[in-house]
Amino acid sequence: MSSRILLSIGLYAATLGLATAARSEPFSIGLWGDMPYAKADDAPHIPALIADMNASDIAFSIYDGDIKDGSSKCTDAVYTDAIAMFNSLRAPVIYVPGDNEWTDCHRTNNGGYDNLERLDHIRKTMFAMPESFGQSKLALEHQAAPGEAFSENTRYEKAGAMFVGLNVPGSNNNKVSDEADCTKKSARTPDQCTADNVEFAQRDAANITWLKDSFAKAKANGDKGIMVVVQGDMGFDIPETEDDSEARLAGKDGYAAFLDVLMLETRDFDGQVALIHGDTHFFKIDKPLPDATHMLANFTRVQTFGSPNVHWLHVTVDANSRNVFTFSPMIVAANVAKSLGE
């Protein structure tokens, strides 16, 4: 064998070894959302949260929606203020939309906006560029071109793990169940409610396509973990002993098709799947799918802190570890009194 061939083999082996080492190197991320809420006076406590995250070792953070509370107006300033908050983080910030900043903007106490116009505004302001927020930025993969429909659905891969952001908000995923649901505390017209259901169906289909594509890509690339981040609580927080899937989805039918696909894809994935969401604000980790007596072993649900608990989660990501994702609550000392209601 010639020396040139031996050198090529050696260089290939060295490159492969370096790539494998880089792929398996553990790293950390942050998870946060549902803050600041004006009604809970969260704003004075955000600087301590940001300082705590900035002092950490996170490679990036993911914000799982609700940049304002559900009782304040959906003014343009809400979105620019959120961008400024995200850009105060040294590490990149991936933003996932919540219901308070678009789905619920039709409510009279939110200003009676056309919530689909607010969704379009989010896409044109919060997703005008392909990169993340933050003082350093990540190049994210998007489902659509910047500013267009579904551009808010994102994807990022690092060291054997995939992170998928999807626009699946609270308030039943913007699905309007009936006339009473349409008009309750709302400025919506019947035509607007019809338009909401058209929007729901189109976005639900797009979300499912992005989810399936993400699992396929993760499998093709040999990823060992997938983190799916949404805002809405899809009906997990009912009594854990409830085994009736229809009862679990009472008032939550807007999530049914998405959950079915998520469970099927998880069963077919040789790795760990973590679903991250906000919406109901109580930190918890469990395995709720499909029900209490039929645990999907490689699926973990994590609900992040939210107002008035201005804290965050530190996640260690290690593709070589048993669970891939290890979650640690980060209680911000300066905000503990707020969490106690003092």
TAPE-V552543 format. One record per residue. RES is the residue in one letter. SS is DSSP state (2 for helix, 1 for strand, 0 for the rest). PSI is psi in whole degrees, -180 to 180 (* if undefined). D_LAST is the distance of its C-alpha to the last C-alpha in whole Angstrom. Layout:
BEGIN
res;ss;psi;d_last
RES;SS;PSI;D_LAST
RES;SS;PSI;D_LAST
END
This chain:
BEGIN
res;ss;psi;d_last
M;0;133;76
S;0;157;76
S;2;-31;74
R;2;-43;73
I;2;-43;72
L;2;-40;70
L;2;-41;68
S;2;-43;67
I;2;-42;66
G;2;-44;64
L;2;-40;62
Y;2;-44;61
A;2;-40;60
A;2;-43;58
T;2;-43;56
L;2;-42;56
G;2;-41;54
L;2;-40;52
A;2;-42;51
T;2;-42;50
A;2;-43;48
A;2;-37;46
R;2;-36;45
S;2;-1;44
E;0;122;42
P;0;153;38
F;1;175;35
S;1;150;32
I;1;168;30
G;1;151;26
L;1;134;25
W;1;168;22
G;0;-180;22
D;0;48;20
M;0;151;18
P;0;145;17
Y;0;125;17
A;2;-39;17
K;2;-20;15
A;2;5;12
D;0;50;12
D;0;-27;13
A;2;-44;16
P;2;-14;14
H;2;-7;13
I;2;-40;17
P;2;-39;18
A;2;-38;17
L;2;-49;18
I;2;-43;21
A;2;-39;22
D;2;-43;21
M;2;-38;23
N;2;-27;26
A;0;-3;26
S;0;-179;27
D;0;17;30
I;0;141;30
A;0;-31;33
F;1;170;31
S;1;160;28
I;1;127;28
Y;1;120;26
D;0;45;26
G;0;169;26
D;0;77;24
I;0;-3;23
K;0;172;22
D;0;174;20
G;0;10;22
S;0;14;22
S;0;161;23
K;0;149;27
C;0;57;29
T;0;162;30
D;2;-30;32
A;2;-28;29
V;2;-41;27
Y;2;-40;29
T;2;-35;30
D;2;-39;27
A;2;-41;26
I;2;-42;29
A;2;-40;28
M;2;-46;25
F;2;-39;27
N;0;-3;30
S;0;-7;27
L;0;135;27
R;0;-41;30
A;0;159;31
P;1;150;32
V;1;124;30
I;1;124;32
Y;1;133;30
V;0;127;31
P;0;150;30
G;0;175;28
D;2;-32;28
N;2;-24;26
E;2;1;28
W;0;-53;31
T;0;-39;32
D;0;6;30
C;0;-13;31
H;0;-17;33
R;1;146;30
T;2;-36;31
N;2;-3;27
N;2;0;28
G;0;-3;31
G;0;38;33
Y;0;161;35
D;0;109;37
N;2;-25;35
L;2;-31;38
E;2;-38;39
R;2;-36;35
L;2;-44;36
D;2;-38;39
H;2;-42;37
I;2;-46;35
R;2;-37;38
K;2;-18;39
T;2;-45;36
M;0;-19;34
F;0;36;37
A;0;-20;40
M;0;153;41
P;0;-18;41
E;1;165;39
S;0;178;35
F;1;-177;33
G;0;161;32
Q;0;-28;33
S;0;152;36
K;0;156;37
L;0;144;38
A;1;109;41
L;0;151;40
E;1;133;43
H;1;154;42
Q;0;-25;44
A;0;171;45
A;0;152;46
P;0;134;43
G;0;-10;42
E;0;168;44
A;0;130;43
F;0;8;41
S;0;-17;41
E;0;-13;37
N;0;121;38
T;1;170;38
R;1;144;40
Y;1;137;40
E;1;141;41
K;1;126;41
A;0;50;42
G;0;12;43
A;1;147;40
M;1;142;39
F;1;121;36
V;1;122;37
G;1;132;35
L;0;143;35
N;0;81;34
V;0;85;33
P;0;172;31
G;2;-170;29
S;2;46;30
N;2;33;33
N;2;27;34
N;0;20;35
K;0;128;38
V;0;119;38
S;0;-41;39
D;0;-177;41
E;2;-39;41
A;2;-40;38
D;2;-35;36
C;2;-44;38
T;2;-7;37
K;0;119;34
K;0;33;31
S;1;151;34
A;0;8;36
R;0;148;38
T;0;163;42
P;2;-39;44
D;2;-37;45
Q;2;-36;42
C;2;-37;41
T;2;-43;44
A;2;-36;44
D;2;-42;40
N;2;-33;42
V;2;-45;45
E;2;-45;42
F;2;-49;40
A;2;-42;44
Q;2;-44;45
R;2;-37;41
D;2;-42;41
A;2;-42;45
A;2;-41;44
N;2;-44;41
I;2;-40;43
T;2;-46;46
W;2;-39;43
L;2;-49;42
K;2;-46;45
D;2;-38;47
S;2;-43;44
F;2;-42;45
A;2;-43;48
K;2;-41;48
A;2;-42;45
K;2;-42;48
A;2;-33;51
N;0;-1;49
G;0;22;48
D;0;146;45
K;0;-10;43
G;1;145;40
I;1;126;38
M;1;119;35
V;1;123;34
V;1;123;31
V;0;179;31
Q;0;-40;28
G;0;138;28
D;0;115;28
M;0;23;31
G;0;20;31
F;0;-30;29
D;0;50;27
I;0;172;29
P;0;128;30
E;0;-15;31
T;0;-5;34
E;0;118;35
D;0;-8;38
D;0;110;40
S;2;-32;39
E;2;-39;40
A;2;-37;37
R;2;-32;35
L;0;13;36
A;0;120;35
G;0;7;34
K;0;27;34
D;2;-16;38
G;2;-11;37
Y;2;-5;37
A;2;-51;39
A;2;-42;42
F;2;-45;40
L;2;-40;39
D;2;-45;42
V;2;-41;43
L;2;-42;40
M;2;-41;41
L;2;-45;45
E;2;-37;44
T;2;-43;42
R;2;-30;45
D;0;8;47
F;0;126;45
D;0;68;46
G;0;-168;43
Q;1;141;39
V;1;128;37
A;1;127;33
L;1;121;32
I;1;135;29
H;1;165;27
G;0;-127;23
D;0;-50;23
T;0;2;21
H;0;-3;18
F;0;119;18
F;0;128;20
K;1;154;23
I;1;128;26
D;1;-177;29
K;0;79;33
P;0;-5;33
L;0;145;36
P;1;-22;39
D;1;-175;37
A;0;-25;36
T;0;3;40
H;1;71;41
M;1;133;39
L;0;102;40
A;0;-34;40
N;0;15;39
F;1;131;36
T;1;132;33
R;1;135;30
V;1;124;27
Q;1;127;24
T;0;165;22
F;0;154;18
G;0;167;17
S;0;136;14
P;0;11;11
N;0;94;12
V;0;77;14
H;0;-177;16
W;1;172;20
L;1;135;23
H;1;129;25
V;1;123;29
T;1;128;32
V;1;117;35
D;0;104;38
A;0;-18;41
N;0;-6;43
S;0;165;40
R;0;-42;40
N;0;-3;37
V;0;-53;37
F;1;125;33
T;1;124;31
F;1;132;27
S;1;122;24
P;1;133;21
M;1;99;19
I;0;120;16
V;0;113;15
A;2;-42;14
A;2;-18;12
N;2;7;10
V;2;-43;9
A;2;-38;5
K;2;-42;6
S;2;-30;8
L;0;0;5
G;0;20;4
E;0;*;0
END
